Amino acid sequence: MNEITVDIAAPDDWHVHLRDDEMLDAVAPFTATTFRHAVIMPNLVPPVTSTAAAAAYRDRILAAAGPDARPDFTPMMVLYLNDQLDVADMLAGVADGVVFGAKYYPAGATTNSAAGGSSLLGHRATLEAMAAAGVPLLVHAESTDPAIDLFDREAHFIEHQLLPVVEQIPELRVTVEHISTRAGLDIVRDHRQVGGSITPHHLTCDRTDLLANGMRPHLYCKPVINSADERRAIAAAATSGDPSFFYGTDSAPHPLSAKEAAKVAAGIFNAPYALEVVAELFHELDALDRLEGFVSHHGADHYGVERSSATVRLTRRADDAVEPAESLVTADGTEVRIFGADAARRWTWEPLGMS
């Protein structure tokens, strides 16, 4: 098999968790060396609900980015949308270039979401202010109603909570994050103001990978990876060239002790090999000519951000002799499992600089 190379504009990650403290120090360099922009999730404890907290967190991220960080690496800070968020403070943060958007979590839906809400439309005044100021809303679209089947919770939330917001406040720019079902694809396709981010794990895994032949806790995330049929639909959307869909890794590190436990933490750490995983999928689907749009252009266009003038070269090796690391250890001895080693055996990449 011959070596394959493809040059693309520098990619962006429109959804990532970097945590804090020793974990932040360990994982931030992977995002900072790979991606130009990184939209930083605010679900710390306590959550990031003010401009001052966002600015302080951004400083910690930049300090942890490491010496090999891209010179244009930019953390895009997001505030946690709940009753503690002050609209005037948020808008001042946007005007000052500190705040990028706001994120809504249904309370109890995922890691550190206890401070979230029970009704998205209950924040209507804030959403209308965001729409008027052009501030994007990022949504974890997943019902927490225990009566709803786990694999149907994205569709239920979209129908009962997100769709009313999209239809009643059509000026609001919305992102359905980490799409896991056709319901997520459909609301994006049906509404021009709505975009959708897609993760490497929802692109490449389904619930058989999670549950068959022994449960694999390191593939447990929220929203949970769904059926093979839903995965194929998501992969088809990502590789179609449709500009409404773009890359968000949802890289979310957890200690090995939290992933291999009686009650498993939700989240997959994929930042070290995020670009390699998506490149392999696009290669398998004969869509490498559309990779740049998905990882580099569509998200920037959705958010009104200038496309990158820098270039990255990806290379698919003729063999898979390389053995990439499958875990990392933080300074305090915490081990974290890495997703995507199989793709990293095939792919490598290097920055080519600014054009």
C-alpha positions in Angstrom: 0.0 0.0 0.0 1.3 3.4 -0.9 1.7 6.3 1.4 -1.0 9.0 1.2 -0.7 12.7 2.0 -3.3 15.4 2.3 -2.8 19.1 3.2 -5.6 20.9 5.0 -6.1 24.2 6.7 -5.3 24.1 10.4 -8.2 22.4 12.2 -10.4 23.7 15.0 -11.9 21.8 17.9 -15.4 23.2 18.6 -16.0 21.2 21.8 -13.3 20.1 24.4 -13.0 19.5 28.1 -9.6 20.4 29.6 -10.5 20.0 33.3 -8.2 21.8 35.8 -5.1 21.5 38.0 -2.9 18.5 37.2 -5.3 17.1 34.7 -5.3 20.4 32.8 -1.5 20.4 32.8 -1.4 16.9 31.3 -4.0 17.2 28.6 -4.0 20.8 27.4 -0.8 20.4 25.3 -2.4 17.8 23.1 -5.2 20.2 22.1 -2.9 23.3 22.0 -0.5 21.6 19.5 -3.2 20.2 17.2 -6.0 22.8 17.0 -6.1 26.5 16.2 -9.3 27.3 18.1 -10.6 25.2 21.0 -14.1 25.8 22.5 -13.6 25.1 26.2 -16.4 23.6 28.2 -17.3 25.4 31.4 -18.4 22.4 33.6 -15.8 22.7 36.3 -16.6 22.6 40.0 -17.8 25.3 40.6 -18.9 26.0 37.0 -17.6 28.9 35.0 -20.5 31.4 35.1 -18.8 34.8 35.0 -16.4 36.7 32.8 -13.8 36.9 35.5 -13.9 33.1 36.0 -13.6 32.5 32.3 -10.6 34.9 32.0 -8.9 33.2 34.9 -9.5 29.8 33.4 -8.2 30.9 30.0 -5.0 32.1 31.7 -4.6 28.7 33.3 -5.1 27.0 30.0 -2.6 29.1 28.2 -0.1 28.5 31.0 -0.6 24.7 30.6 -0.5 24.7 26.8 3.2 24.0 26.7 6.2 25.1 24.6 5.0 23.3 21.4 1.6 24.9 21.3 0.5 26.4 18.0 1.3 30.1 17.9 -2.3 30.8 17.0 -3.8 28.5 19.6 -6.9 30.3 21.1 -9.1 29.0 23.9 -12.7 30.1 23.2 -14.3 30.5 26.6 -17.9 29.5 27.3 -20.1 30.4 30.2 -22.3 27.8 31.9 -25.9 28.8 31.4 -27.8 28.6 34.6 -29.5 30.9 37.1 -26.1 32.3 38.4 -25.2 33.7 35.0 -25.5 37.4 34.8 -26.5 38.6 31.3 -24.9 42.0 31.6 -21.6 40.4 32.7 -21.8 37.9 29.9 -22.4 40.6 27.2 -19.5 42.6 28.7 -17.3 39.6 28.5 -18.3 39.1 24.8 -17.5 42.7 24.0 -14.1 42.4 25.8 -13.2 39.3 23.7 -13.2 37.0 26.8 -16.5 35.2 26.4 -17.4 33.3 23.2 -20.8 31.7 24.0 -22.9 30.0 26.6 -23.5 26.3 27.2 -26.7 24.7 28.4 -26.6 21.4 30.3 -29.7 19.6 31.5 -29.1 19.0 35.2 -27.7 15.6 35.8 -27.2 14.7 32.1 -23.4 14.2 32.3 -20.2 15.0 34.2 -20.5 18.1 36.4 -23.9 19.0 35.2 -25.6 19.2 38.6 -25.7 23.0 38.2 -27.6 22.8 34.9 -31.2 23.5 34.3 -34.6 21.7 33.9 -36.0 23.9 31.2 -34.0 25.5 28.3 -36.9 27.8 27.5 -37.0 28.9 31.1 -33.9 30.9 30.2 -35.8 32.8 27.5 -34.7 36.3 28.6 -31.0 35.3 28.5 -31.5 33.5 25.1 -33.2 36.5 23.6 -30.3 38.8 24.8 -27.8 36.3 23.3 -29.7 36.3 20.0 -29.7 40.1 19.9 -25.9 40.2 20.6 -25.0 37.4 18.3 -23.8 35.1 21.1 -24.0 31.4 20.2 -25.8 28.9 22.4 -24.2 25.4 22.7 -26.5 22.6 23.9 -26.0 19.3 25.5 -29.2 17.9 23.9 -30.1 15.0 26.1 -33.2 14.4 28.3 -32.7 13.4 31.9 -36.2 12.0 32.3 -35.7 8.4 33.7 -38.8 7.3 31.8 -37.1 7.9 28.5 -35.0 5.1 27.1 -31.3 6.0 27.2 -30.9 5.7 23.4 -33.9 8.0 22.8 -33.0 10.8 25.1 -31.4 13.0 22.4 -34.5 12.9 20.2 -36.7 13.5 23.2 -34.8 16.6 24.3 -34.7 18.0 20.8 -38.4 17.6 20.3 -39.6 18.9 23.7 -36.9 21.5 24.7 -34.6 22.5 21.8 -37.1 22.7 19.0 -39.4 25.3 20.8 -36.3 27.5 21.4 -35.2 27.2 17.7 -38.6 28.0 16.4 -39.5 30.8 18.9 -36.1 32.6 18.8 -35.0 32.0 15.2 -32.3 34.7 15.4 -30.3 32.6 18.0 -27.3 30.8 16.6 -27.4 27.2 18.1 -25.1 24.3 18.1 -26.3 20.8 18.9 -23.2 19.3 20.4 -21.9 15.8 20.0 -24.7 14.6 17.8 -25.5 10.9 18.4 -28.7 10.3 16.4 -30.6 11.2 13.3 -32.7 13.5 15.4 -29.7 15.7 15.9 -28.9 15.6 12.2 -32.5 16.5 11.3 -32.8 19.6 13.4 -29.6 20.9 12.0 -30.7 20.2 8.4 -34.1 21.7 9.0 -32.9 25.1 10.5 -30.3 27.3 8.9 -29.3 28.9 12.3 -28.5 25.5 13.8 -25.2 23.7 13.4 -24.0 20.4 14.7 -20.7 19.2 16.1 -19.7 15.6 15.7 -17.1 13.6 17.8 -14.6 11.0 16.7 -16.1 8.4 18.9 -19.7 8.9 17.6 -18.3 8.7 14.1 -16.4 5.5 14.6 -18.1 3.5 17.4 -21.6 2.1 18.1 -23.2 0.4 21.1 -22.0 -3.0 19.9 -18.4 -1.8 20.5 -19.4 -0.6 23.9 -21.4 -3.7 25.1 -20.7 -6.8 23.1 -18.1 -9.3 24.2 -17.6 -7.6 27.5 -18.4 -4.0 28.4 -15.7 -1.5 27.5 -16.1 1.3 30.0 -13.6 3.6 28.2 -16.2 3.9 25.4 -18.9 5.1 27.8 -19.8 8.8 27.2 -22.9 11.0 27.2 -24.8 11.1 25.0 -24.1 7.4 24.8 -22.9 6.0 21.5 -25.9 4.7 19.7 -26.8 2.0 17.1 -24.7 1.0 14.1 -27.4 2.5 11.9 -27.3 5.9 13.7 -23.4 5.8 13.5 -23.6 5.3 9.7 -26.0 8.2 9.4 -23.7 10.4 11.4 -20.6 9.4 9.4 -22.5 10.0 6.2 -23.4 13.6 7.3 -19.8 14.4 8.4 -18.3 13.2 5.1 -21.1 14.7 2.9 -19.6 18.1 2.7 -22.7 19.7 4.3 -21.4 22.9 5.9 -23.8 22.6 8.8 -21.7 19.8 10.4 -18.3 20.3 11.9 -15.7 18.7 14.3 -15.9 18.9 18.0 -13.9 16.2 19.8 -15.7 16.3 23.1 -12.4 15.0 24.5 -13.1 14.5 28.2 -10.4 12.9 30.4 -11.2 10.9 33.5 -8.8 9.0 35.8 -8.6 5.3 35.1 -10.1 4.7 38.5 -13.2 6.6 37.5 -13.6 4.7 34.2 -13.0 1.2 35.7 -15.4 1.5 38.6 -18.8 0.3 39.8 -20.3 3.5 38.5 -18.4 4.6 35.4 -17.7 8.2 34.6 -19.0 9.5 31.2 -16.3 10.8 28.9 -13.7 9.7 26.3 -10.2 11.2 26.1 -9.3 11.5 22.4 -7.3 14.7 22.1 -3.9 13.0 21.4 -5.2 11.2 18.3 -8.4 13.2 17.4 -7.1 14.2 14.0 -5.8 10.7 13.1 -9.1 9.1 13.9 -11.2 11.3 11.7 -8.7 11.1 8.9 -8.9 7.3 8.9 -12.7 7.4 8.8 -12.7 9.9 5.9 -10.1 7.7 4.1 -12.2 4.5 4.6 -15.3 6.3 3.2 -13.3 7.7 0.2 -13.9 11.3 1.4 -10.5 12.7 2.1 -11.3 15.6 -0.2 -14.0 16.7 2.2 -11.9 16.3 5.4 -10.7 20.0 5.4 -14.3 21.3 5.3 -15.3 19.2 8.3 -12.3 19.8 10.6 -11.2 23.3 9.4 -13.9 25.3 7.6 -17.5 24.5 8.5 -17.2 25.3 12.2 -15.4 28.6 11.6 -18.1 29.5 9.0 -20.9 28.6 11.4 -19.5 30.8 14.2 -18.4 33.6 11.9 -14.7 33.1 12.6 -12.1 33.7 9.9 -10.8 30.5 8.4 -7.2 29.5 9.1 -4.4 30.5 6.8 -2.1 27.9 8.3 -1.7 24.4 6.9 -1.3 20.9 8.3 -0.1 17.9 6.4 -1.5 14.5 7.2 0.3 11.3 6.1 -1.1 7.8 6.1 1.8 5.4 6.4 2.3 2.4 4.1 2.5 0.2 7.3 1.4 0.4 10.9 4.7 -0.4 12.6 4.4 2.5 15.0 3.0 1.7 18.5 1.4 4.9 19.9 0.9 5.3 23.6 -2.5 4.2 24.9 -2.5 6.1 28.2 -0.9 9.0 29.9 0.0 9.7 33.5 -0.5 13.1 35.1 2.0 14.7 37.5 0.1 13.4 40.5 0.2 9.8 39.2 -3.3 9.7 37.7 -3.6 7.4 34.6 -5.9 8.3 31.7 -6.7 6.0 28.8 -6.4 7.5 25.3 -8.9 6.7 22.5 -7.7 6.3 18.9 -4.5 4.4 19.0 -5.5 2.2 16.1 -5.8 5.2 13.8 -2.5 6.7 15.2 -0.7 3.5 14.0 -1.5 4.6 10.5 -1.6 8.4 10.5 0.8 11.2 11.4 0.6 14.9 10.9 2.8 18.0 10.9 2.2 21.7 10.7 3.4 23.4 7.6 3.2 27.0 8.9 1.2 30.0 7.8 0.5 30.7 4.1 
